[in-house]
Amino acid sequence: MDTDRIEELRAQGVRYVFAQFTDIHGAAKGKLVPLAHLGDVVSPGAGFSGASIWGTGLPRNGPRSEYYGRADLTTLQPMPWMPGYARVVLDGHVAGKPFDACPRQVLRHQVARLAARGWTLNAGLEPEFFLLQKGPNGYDAETSDALEKPSYDTKSLLRRRSFLDKLTTSLNECGLGVYQIDHEDATGQFEVNYHHADALRAADNFMLFKMAAHHIAEEEGMLFSMMPKPFADRPGSGLHFHLSLADSDGNALFAHGPADHAEPGGRALGLSPLAYHFLAGLLHHAPALTALCAPTVNSYKRLMCGQSQSGTSWAPAFIGYGDNNRTVVARTVHQRIEWRLPDSAANPYLALAGVIAAGLDGIERALDAGDPVNQDVYEMGDAERATLGLRMLPQNLGDAAAALKADTVLAEALGSTIVSEFCALKSAEWIEYSQHVSAWETARYLNRF
């Protein structure tokens, strides 16, 4: 451990390091380590009871019962919103080896597959979220945030300036580079955009964003929520991925170059053949990716195929792509792919790992993405969508988990351990929800028959 780095942090007032890992559900977990003992977290690592962590499948005794999180010192930095504390990201190890059910290790493996080709996946994640206050009827937006169509509402945005300024300042001090903040389509809903990064760093940054936002919101007397669809009559929160590949010299591999053949079918979207194959892999594996990108029962209240109660929906329900088309699962824009499937509850490591695995399968098998859809899919009828070959995404968590379990290509790429644990948890979650008797059912049926 670099003693100069410890002294540098001590001079900055850091007393504790939060040694943080991400569980299978995408929640930040960890423990506090006094700064003087940071070296112990590098080797052998911070010890955790493996059976106490969601999705590890580890036993309660024996050599494989202990989960060690080893610090990646490239992620070590102070947390400006919490003076005196720093954060370092952990990679899971069990029995002295990288743990195949650690989400960060799963993503590391997919990143290594790209690196073997000299490639880097750059990802810009766009988090949408709700800022809510507790009232007599539970949590909701501030009462003044009540416009019928609140997108880009200046007044509500500026009323939240204290939270947004603290968040932006903290993220910028951590190097994320916030460049845009707006009020989203729902009352109480916002979006913060910061600079893209390579896939591993993008996932780390997203977890840092969530940790900062949760803490700052609590200090401001609010609830920060990334529940995909907290209100039936309002749009839900997405986590769109802006994806592009670069070679070792930083050249954009998704951009159509002068040496490339003409785009097939006169598509003229400015994409390279490599980009179309990557895109085809995403579309081919979209049903299985849905489980990783929309991982909760609530996610499918956002990914509905019918009329939205909110009147407007940007959530994709159909598998297709189009030129700047926000009504399909993949939008092509400025030599990159916007993957619109993920919602704000997604585990960023697993979702990005799935995206890489699917994209590489498309490249390795030279899959065809088909023709773009440049029409509003929401305005089409079932017959027209069928003519265009637009398949529907899984419409509940049970179907999505089944699709992931059946996708042998993704299961092999991501690893049978993580896929098995994930599918078992999500199938159980769906069954538990399906057996729950809701207030809606009681009100509708109790006196009917």
Secondary structure, 3 states (H helix, E strand, C coil): CCHHHHHHHHHCCCCEEEEEEECCCCCEEEEEEEHHHHHHHHCCCEEEEHHHCCCCCCCCCCCCCEEEEEEEEEEEEECCCCCCEEEEEEEEEECCEECCCCHHHHHHHHHHHHHCCCCEEEEEEEEEEEEEEEECCEEECCCCCCCCCCCCCHHHHHHCHHHHHHHHHHHHHCCCCEEEEEECCCCCEEEEEECCEEHHHHHHHHHHHHHHHHHHHHHCCCEEECCCCCCCCCCCCEEEEEEEEECCCCCECCECCCCCCCCHHHCCCCECHHHHHHHHHHHHCHHHHHHHHCCCCCHHHHCCCCCCCCCCCCCCCEECEEECCCCCCEEEECCEEEECCCECCCCHHHHHHHHHHHHHHHHHCCCCCCCCCCCCHHHCCHHHHHHCCCEECCCCHHHHHHHHHHCHHHHHHHCHHHHHHHHHHHHHHHHHHHHCCCHHHHHHHCCCC
